[in-house]
């Protein structure tokens, strides 16, 4: 089995919700997600963010759905760390 351990995303979002609310909405998608958000740029209507999500088994689709539900737009996946785990039978 291969699991996603970390993803770094480039996201554009409106000013509301705040970065804190945005991070809570993403972290809520998994039982052990750690979310770090850095605001890279701010203009009149939007904010560009770098979002780092770490966890034992990240469900990318759930993270992407949360970003969309919060009014954000995923621009790119800038980094991914996955891990292969062997299972003993």
N, C-alpha and C positions, 0 to 999 in steps of 0.2 A: 504494500500500500504506500502511496506517495501522498504526503500532506503538505499544505502550504503553511509555512511558519511566519513569513513576513512579506508584506507588500508595501511598496512606496508608490503613492498615487499623486498625480497632478490634477487638481480639481478646481473648477470655477464655481463660486456660489454667490448668491445675493448677500447683502449685509445682514439680513435676518433670515434664519436664526444665527446666533452668535457662534463663534468658533467652539466655545464650550458646549453649547447645545448640540452642535453638529457632531462633536466628538462623542458625546453621550449617546446620541442616536446610532452611531456606528458601533460603539462598544457594546451596546445592548444587543447586537446581532449574534454574539457568541458568549459562552460561559466564562471565558478567560481572556477576552480580547483586551489588549493594551493599545491605546490610540494616542498618537502624538500629532498635533497639528501645528504647522508653522505658517503664518500668514506671510506670503511672499510679496504681494502687491495689492494695493487698494486703489480703486478708482471711484468714480461717482456712484456707480450702481452695484459693483461686484468686488469680490475678493478672490485672489488666486491663492490657493493653498497647496502645501505639500502635506500629505497625510501618510503617516506610517502606522500600519496595523500589524500587530504581532500577536500570536496565539498558538496554541497547540495544533489546531486544525482549522484554518481560516476558510470559510465558505465565501469565495469571491463574489458569487452571484448575490448573496444576501447583503454583502457590503455595498455592492453596486446598486441594489434596489434601495437601500437606506439612503445613499447619496442622492439618488433621483427623488425619493420621497421628501427629502429635506430641501429640494429645490436646486441641488447642485448638478454639475455636469462633469463627468469624468473625461479629462482630456487625454491622459496617457497613464500607462503602468510603467513606472520608471525603474523599478527594481523588484525582484521576486526571489525569495529563498524558499526552496522546497526541500523536504527530507524524505528519503525512502526508508521505510521500516520493514524489516523482514519479520515474518510471522512464523513461529515454530508450530509444526503440526505433529 
